[in-house]
Amino acid sequence: MTFTNAVAVALVAGNGVIDKLELETIVPITHRTFLATYQAKLAAKSTTKSEDRRFLAILQVWMIQRHKITA
């Protein structure tokens, strides 16, 4: 089985989730900088597993924080 980041690609292409995360003030600037780089690498399909894991961690934290704000 080969590793694929198809879910991340779909999130980016489908609804621009990375663009939205970059606009969120709740996301630290270091994460936003990483997201900009990650999005460019994702378009070239050259991300690493560790970068994909970091993206997932950022997305998870953001989702939890947004749930707390809206709950």
Secondary structure, DSSP 8 states (H G I E B T S, - for coil): -----HHHHHHHHHH-HHHHHHH-TTS-HHHHHHHHHHHHHHHTT---HHHHHHHHHHHHHHHHHHHHHH-
